[in-house]
Amino acid sequence: MTTVKSKTDMYDPLSENFHRQEFPFYWIARVNALYTQEMERVLKRIDMDVPRWRIMMILMEQDRISISEIAEQAVAKLPTITKILYRMRDQGLIELSTSSSDGRVTLVTMTEPGRERLEMVRESLSGIFKRCFQGLTSTQIKRLNGLMEQLQDNILLLRN
């Protein structure tokens, strides 16, 4: 009996034709791990870490945002983000305030020292971004982002 093989058969971990080097999540995991290691190496030199950097980048784009929105955008657990934010508040990087429209919501705002710190971090990390995307055109990067967004959307559908 012959089995019919589809063009995507080798990407299915259950397939006899599966090869990890052909599995997109293999590459996603490797790229993410290597990127994170490099980020940690550079950030350690300036007394920063990846979770605080991610939060600061979110706050750079949105002036006032709730803790739960930060957790959602950072794809992190709410208790973890809350602990990090309280440490950041104690460091003077952010301010926390209660929403005037809903007292249950805590809003986060970056302070001026936080913005100054973020600029220092961004300058330190610029070389990583340039090296990571060396040899790729803006069209290729845009296509990669589109594919990653589509993959994310498909994963989110698994939750429903």
CORSULRA-V87646 format. One record per run of one state. SS is the DSSP state (H for helix, E for strand, C for the rest). FROM is the first residue (numbers start at 1). TO is the last residue. Records with the same first field share a line. If there is no record, write none. Layout:
# CORSULRA-V87646
SS=FROM-TO, FROM-TO
This chain:
# CORSULRA-V87646
C=1-8, 12-19, 23-23, 46-49, 62-63, 75-77, 91-93, 99-105, 111-111, 133-137, 159-160
H=9-11, 20-22, 24-45, 50-61, 67-74, 78-90, 112-132, 138-158
E=64-66, 94-98, 106-110
